[in-house]
Amino acid sequence: MSTEPFEVGLQELYQGEIIGEVVFDALLAEFDEPDQRYKLATVLQLETETKARLRPAMMQLGLNVAEDEESRLAGKHLATLVKGMAWKDAMTVLRDAVEPYLARYQSIADNAPKAHQALAQSMVVHELSVYDFLAEESAGESAGESAGKNEGTLDAVIKQLASPLRM
């Protein structure tokens, strides 16, 4: 078990959502196809809602809910890396960027105090749904195209939204 305080991990989760918001917001200007823009906006919605969902626990624990400029710059940098790429290539780069966060988020959840266990575990589900979306899109398995699958690439993302978007 980690000796790192949960507060450190929670702050990291929060700043991670800021990075994601910046990335998906910036990508809206890169892609013109309505289906792609809907997908990006839906993942952006998840990042925004999740960030807001973390704030009550952060406030309870006396953490700063300010958005670090460093996180915004990291998001801008990642968005710049995929600028001008084709959809599948951009999704591959983002998938690879998200993958290390899966283990990190699980580690934070594994070490969360009982009072925050559900919130921390929801972040694992959150990050896995973003990763799965990116992996399926990078493989060309867009909603309705997945052989043998009943769910579209956004289904797990949409299930977490309080305010789902409509196309």
Residue pairs with C-beta under 8 A, 6 or more apart in sequence:
1 110
1 111
2 107
2 110
2 111
4 111
6 61
6 108
6 111
6 112
6 113
6 116
6 120
7 61
7 63
9 107
9 108
9 111
9 112
9 120
10 54
10 57
10 58
10 61
10 63
10 108
10 116
10 120
11 58
11 63
11 64
12 104
12 108
13 54
13 105
13 108
13 120
13 123
14 51
14 54
14 55
14 58
14 63
14 65
15 67
15 68
15 70
15 71
16 71
16 101
17 47
17 48
17 50
17 51
17 54
18 51
18 67
18 68
18 71
18 72
18 75
19 71
19 72
19 74
19 75
19 78
20 43
20 44
20 47
20 75
20 130
21 44
21 47
21 48
21 51
21 75
22 71
22 72
22 74
22 75
22 76
22 78
22 79
23 75
23 78
23 79
23 94
24 40
24 41
24 43
24 44
24 47
25 44
26 75
26 76
26 79
27 40
27 79
27 82
27 90
28 37
28 40
28 41
28 44
30 79
30 82
30 83
30 84
30 90
31 37
31 40
31 87
33 87
34 167
35 142
35 143
35 167
36 87
38 165
38 167
39 133
39 137
39 153
39 154
41 165
42 154
42 157
42 158
42 161
42 164
42 165
43 130
43 133
43 154
43 157
45 161
45 163
45 164
45 165
46 126
46 129
46 130
46 157
46 160
46 161
49 160
49 161
49 162
49 163
50 123
50 126
50 160
53 119
53 122
54 119
54 123
55 65
57 116
57 119
58 64
58 65
59 65
78 94
78 97
81 93
82 89
82 90
82 93
82 94
85 93
87 137
88 137
88 138
88 139
88 140
89 138
91 134
91 137
91 138
92 134
92 138
94 134
95 131
95 134
95 135
95 138
98 127
98 130
98 131
98 134
99 131
101 127
101 131
102 124
102 127
102 128
102 131
105 123
105 124
105 126
105 127
106 124
108 120
108 123
109 117
109 120
109 121
109 123
109 124
112 119
112 120
112 121
122 160
125 156
125 160
126 160
128 156
129 156
129 157
129 159
129 160
130 157
132 153
132 156
133 153
133 154
133 156
133 157
136 142
136 146
136 153
137 153
141 147
141 149
141 153
142 152
142 153
143 152
143 153
143 154
143 155
144 152
146 152
146 153
158 164
